[in-house]
Amino acid sequence: MRLLFGLALALPIFAADVDGIRLHWSYSGKGNKAVILVHGWTGDSSMWSAQVPVLAEKYRIVTLDLPGHGRSGSPADGKFSMDLYARAVEAVRRAAKVKKAVLVGHSMGTPVVRQYARLYPKRTAALVLVDGVVAKPENAGIYATISKQFVGPGGLKAREDFVRSMFTAATPEHLRPEILKITASAPEATATGAMLSMADPAVWKEDVLQMPVLAIYADRSRLANREYMKQLFPALEYFEIPATDHFLMMEKPDEFNRLLLTFLDKLKL
């Protein structure tokens, strides 16, 4: 493990590897319970900046940039998949010397942590779904269709429009340029490949996960299907934060952190 120059979230930055891809991650805190924060599509670890210092007062917090995102490298063959993302999280867990963790996934990060729980159940203490995508297998094809918009000369504008569609009147004005800047910084190959990684119906197989699951969703979220999620996650706790939209952990961090800390404090690891 090699210490790198620079700062992210004012934390030490380290590197790990998966399939020869250099992954950037950081940690804070020294608690017995570990939490790994996983960002969403074309995002990066900076989107958790309002969570890390608060959570680190009681827990060990690990953040990472998924392959192709932020400061992490991209696969040489240009192929992204949920398995790759889950194995990237596992590579960071090993590098951080964490035995078992609570996995928190925002947006596309939700299928990432769900896939991680399938592949590494003994390393998964609980899951937290943050306005996350939980699709039905028969609907997976929509992500292949969406990914085609992001190719070519008009691709970046299509991506910006797609992100703007996640804003409502509830999204604070000062956050919008920040979110757009982060999401626009990902390469085209990441934007298309990451979206396409969700088009595999196997990602959405309806296996039941029995570990504790907390769902924190936006106000009347367009992604929420509480009844369906309860079938997949019998131990589900579900909350919506009023007057928020898709980037709720950035929009109302105090409310978000309170819900997450209440859940973490109850867990017996």
C-alpha positions as CSV (number, residue, x, y, z in Angstrom):
1,M,0.0,0.0,0.0
2,R,1.5,3.3,-1.0
3,L,0.7,6.7,0.4
4,L,-0.1,9.2,-2.4
5,F,0.3,12.9,-2.4
6,G,-2.8,15.0,-2.3
7,L,-5.9,15.2,-0.2
8,A,-9.5,14.0,-0.6
9,L,-12.0,14.9,2.1
10,A,-8.9,16.0,4.1
11,L,-8.1,12.3,4.7
12,P,-5.1,10.1,3.8
13,I,-5.4,8.7,0.3
14,F,-4.2,5.2,-0.4
15,A,-4.2,2.9,-3.4
16,A,-5.4,-0.7,-3.9
17,D,-5.7,-2.8,-7.1
18,V,-8.3,-4.9,-8.8
19,D,-7.5,-6.5,-12.2
20,G,-4.5,-4.2,-12.5
21,I,-6.7,-1.1,-12.0
22,R,-5.4,1.3,-9.4
23,L,-8.1,2.3,-6.9
24,H,-8.0,5.3,-4.7
25,W,-9.5,5.2,-1.3
26,S,-9.4,6.9,2.0
27,Y,-10.3,6.3,5.6
28,S,-11.0,8.1,8.9
29,G,-12.0,7.1,12.4
30,K,-11.0,4.2,14.6
31,G,-14.2,2.6,15.7
32,N,-14.8,-1.2,16.0
33,K,-17.5,-1.0,13.4
34,A,-16.5,-0.2,9.8
35,V,-18.6,1.6,7.1
36,I,-17.7,1.6,3.4
37,L,-19.4,4.5,1.5
38,V,-19.9,3.8,-2.3
39,H,-20.9,6.6,-4.6
40,G,-23.2,6.4,-7.6
41,W,-23.0,6.7,-11.4
42,T,-20.3,9.1,-12.6
43,G,-19.9,10.3,-9.0
44,D,-16.9,10.1,-6.7
45,S,-16.0,9.8,-3.0
46,S,-16.2,13.5,-2.5
47,M,-20.0,13.2,-2.5
48,W,-19.8,11.8,1.1
49,S,-17.9,14.8,2.4
50,A,-20.8,15.8,4.8
51,Q,-20.9,12.2,6.2
52,V,-17.2,11.3,6.8
53,P,-16.3,13.6,9.7
54,V,-19.6,13.0,11.5
55,L,-19.6,9.2,11.2
56,A,-15.8,9.0,11.9
57,E,-16.4,10.3,15.4
58,K,-17.7,6.8,16.3
59,Y,-16.9,4.5,13.4
60,R,-14.1,3.6,11.0
61,I,-15.1,5.1,7.6
62,V,-13.8,4.0,4.2
63,T,-14.5,5.8,1.0
64,L,-13.4,4.9,-2.5
65,D,-13.6,5.9,-6.2
66,L,-15.1,3.0,-8.2
67,P,-13.1,2.0,-11.4
68,G,-13.4,4.7,-14.0
69,H,-14.5,7.3,-11.5
70,G,-12.7,10.0,-9.6
71,R,-9.0,9.2,-9.2
72,S,-9.3,5.5,-9.9
73,G,-8.1,3.9,-13.1
74,S,-10.2,2.3,-15.7
75,P,-10.2,-1.3,-17.0
76,A,-7.8,-1.8,-20.0
77,D,-10.5,-3.5,-22.0
78,G,-13.1,-0.8,-21.3
79,K,-15.5,-3.3,-19.8
80,F,-17.4,-2.3,-16.6
81,S,-19.6,-4.7,-14.6
82,M,-21.2,-5.0,-11.2
83,D,-18.8,-7.8,-10.4
84,L,-15.9,-5.5,-11.1
85,Y,-17.3,-2.8,-8.9
86,A,-18.0,-5.3,-6.1
87,R,-14.5,-6.8,-6.4
88,A,-13.1,-3.2,-6.2
89,V,-14.9,-2.7,-3.0
90,E,-13.5,-6.0,-1.7
91,A,-9.9,-5.0,-2.7
92,V,-10.3,-1.8,-0.7
93,R,-11.7,-3.7,2.3
94,R,-8.7,-5.9,2.3
95,A,-6.3,-3.0,2.0
96,A,-8.0,-1.2,4.8
97,K,-7.8,-4.4,7.0
98,V,-11.5,-4.3,7.7
99,K,-12.9,-7.7,8.8
100,K,-16.6,-6.9,8.2
101,A,-18.4,-3.7,7.1
102,V,-21.6,-2.0,6.7
103,L,-21.9,-1.1,2.9
104,V,-23.6,2.2,2.0
105,G,-24.5,2.7,-1.7
106,H,-26.0,5.8,-3.3
107,S,-27.9,5.4,-6.6
108,M,-25.9,3.0,-8.7
109,G,-23.9,2.2,-5.6
110,T,-27.0,0.3,-4.4
111,P,-26.6,-2.5,-6.9
112,V,-22.9,-2.4,-6.3
113,V,-23.3,-3.1,-2.5
114,R,-26.0,-5.6,-3.2
115,Q,-23.7,-7.5,-5.6
116,Y,-21.0,-7.2,-2.9
117,A,-23.3,-8.8,-0.4
118,R,-23.9,-11.7,-2.7
119,L,-20.2,-12.3,-3.5
120,Y,-18.9,-11.7,0.1
121,P,-21.7,-12.4,2.5
122,K,-19.3,-13.1,5.4
123,R,-17.8,-9.6,5.0
124,T,-21.2,-7.9,4.9
125,A,-22.6,-6.7,8.2
126,A,-25.5,-4.7,6.8
127,L,-26.5,-2.7,3.7
128,V,-27.7,0.9,3.4
129,L,-29.5,1.9,0.2
130,V,-29.4,5.6,-0.5
131,D,-32.1,6.6,-3.1
132,G,-30.8,3.5,-4.8
133,V,-31.7,1.6,-7.9
134,V,-33.6,-1.6,-7.2
135,A,-34.9,-2.7,-10.6
136,K,-36.9,-5.8,-11.6
137,P,-35.1,-8.2,-14.0
138,E,-37.5,-7.6,-16.8
139,N,-36.7,-3.9,-16.7
140,A,-32.9,-4.2,-17.0
141,G,-32.9,-3.4,-20.7
142,I,-33.7,0.3,-20.1
143,Y,-30.2,0.9,-18.9
144,A,-28.7,-0.2,-22.2
145,T,-31.1,2.2,-24.0
146,I,-30.1,5.1,-21.7
147,S,-26.4,4.4,-22.1
148,K,-26.6,5.0,-25.9
149,Q,-27.5,8.7,-25.3
150,F,-24.1,9.3,-23.8
151,V,-22.0,8.5,-26.9
152,G,-20.6,11.0,-29.3
153,P,-20.7,14.8,-29.7
154,G,-23.9,15.2,-27.8
155,G,-23.1,12.7,-25.1
156,L,-21.9,15.1,-22.5
157,K,-24.9,17.4,-22.8
158,A,-27.2,14.3,-22.6
159,R,-25.4,13.3,-19.4
160,E,-25.8,16.8,-17.9
161,D,-29.5,16.7,-18.8
162,F,-29.8,13.3,-17.3
163,V,-28.3,14.6,-14.0
164,R,-30.4,17.7,-14.1
165,S,-33.5,15.5,-14.4
166,M,-32.7,14.3,-10.9
167,F,-33.0,17.9,-9.5
168,T,-36.2,19.3,-8.3
169,A,-37.2,22.4,-6.4
170,A,-35.9,20.6,-3.3
171,T,-32.3,20.5,-4.6
172,P,-30.4,23.5,-3.2
173,E,-29.1,25.9,-5.9
174,H,-25.6,25.9,-4.5
175,L,-25.2,22.2,-4.8
176,R,-26.3,21.9,-8.5
177,P,-23.0,23.2,-10.1
178,E,-21.0,21.0,-7.7
179,I,-22.9,17.9,-8.6
180,L,-22.8,18.7,-12.3
181,K,-19.1,19.3,-12.2
182,I,-18.4,15.9,-10.5
183,T,-20.6,13.9,-12.8
184,A,-19.4,15.6,-15.9
185,S,-15.8,14.8,-15.0
186,A,-16.1,11.1,-15.6
187,P,-14.9,9.9,-19.1
188,E,-17.5,9.0,-21.7
189,A,-16.4,5.3,-21.4
190,T,-17.3,5.4,-17.7
191,A,-20.6,7.1,-18.3
192,T,-21.7,4.6,-20.9
193,G,-20.0,1.5,-19.4
194,A,-21.3,2.1,-15.9
195,M,-24.8,2.6,-17.1
196,L,-24.6,-0.5,-19.3
197,S,-23.4,-2.5,-16.3
198,M,-26.9,-2.2,-14.9
199,A,-28.4,-3.7,-18.0
200,D,-27.5,-7.3,-17.1
201,P,-30.7,-9.0,-15.7
202,A,-28.5,-11.2,-13.5
203,V,-27.7,-8.0,-11.5
204,W,-31.4,-7.8,-10.5
205,K,-32.0,-11.5,-9.7
206,E,-34.6,-11.7,-7.0
207,D,-32.5,-13.6,-4.3
208,V,-33.4,-12.7,-0.7
209,L,-30.7,-11.1,1.5
210,Q,-31.3,-11.6,5.2
211,M,-28.9,-9.1,6.7
212,P,-30.1,-5.8,8.2
213,V,-30.9,-3.2,5.5
214,L,-31.6,0.5,5.9
215,A,-33.2,2.4,3.0
216,I,-33.0,6.2,3.0
217,Y,-34.8,7.6,0.1
218,A,-35.7,11.0,-1.3
219,D,-39.1,12.6,-0.7
220,R,-41.6,10.6,-2.8
221,S,-38.6,9.1,-4.6
222,R,-39.1,8.0,-8.2
223,L,-36.8,5.1,-7.5
224,A,-38.6,3.8,-4.4
225,N,-40.6,0.6,-4.4
226,R,-41.0,-0.2,-0.7
227,E,-43.2,-3.3,-1.1
228,Y,-40.8,-4.9,-3.7
229,M,-37.7,-4.1,-1.6
230,K,-39.3,-5.7,1.4
231,Q,-39.6,-8.9,-0.5
232,L,-35.9,-8.8,-1.3
233,F,-34.7,-7.5,2.1
234,P,-37.0,-8.9,4.8
235,A,-35.1,-7.0,7.5
236,L,-35.7,-3.6,5.7
237,E,-36.1,-0.3,7.5
238,Y,-37.4,2.4,5.2
239,F,-37.3,6.1,5.5
240,E,-37.9,9.1,3.3
241,I,-36.4,12.6,4.1
242,P,-38.9,15.3,3.4
243,A,-38.0,18.0,0.8
244,T,-35.1,16.1,-0.7
245,D,-34.3,14.6,-4.1
246,H,-31.8,12.2,-5.4
247,F,-28.6,13.6,-3.8
248,L,-30.2,13.7,-0.4
249,M,-27.1,13.0,1.6
250,M,-25.7,16.3,0.2
251,E,-29.0,18.1,0.4
252,K,-29.9,17.4,4.0
253,P,-26.8,15.9,5.6
254,D,-27.9,16.4,9.2
255,E,-31.2,14.4,8.7
256,F,-29.4,11.8,6.7
257,N,-26.6,11.4,9.2
258,R,-29.1,11.1,12.1
259,L,-30.9,8.2,10.3
260,L,-27.7,6.4,9.4
261,L,-26.2,6.8,12.9
262,T,-29.3,5.5,14.6
263,F,-29.1,2.4,12.4
264,L,-25.4,1.9,12.9
265,D,-25.7,2.3,16.7
266,K,-28.3,-0.6,16.8
267,L,-26.1,-3.1,14.9
268,K,-24.4,-5.8,16.9
269,L,-21.2,-6.8,15.0
